[in-house]
Amino acid sequence: MISRSKRLRAVFPERLTGKTVTFESDMLISTVTYPLALTKDSRNAGENKGENGENNDENEVLEIIRKTPSITQPLIAIETGFSTRKVNRIIASLRKK
């Protein structure tokens, strides 16, 4: 006699995107489904990056440096949410201008 195994299913919102995440398991195989964001902004995210995206990033870093001239790159990265490497590239770009 074969018995059916119990299935577990959980649905909960993901914290970063707010999208619904589904978890299903039959104790042998587990599946987690993460939906992708399909907004117009995410589909065209890289189109204008070279034109105005870097300038916005540069302006954000410049504004922080103006407020606190002795701030370090790691602190700028924390405040902006950028990686320290990105902050390094932005500052190098600003020095060339």
Helices and strands as residue ranges (DSSP letters): E 8-13, E 20-25, E 30-33, H 40-43, I 49-53, H 54-67, H 73-80, H 84-96
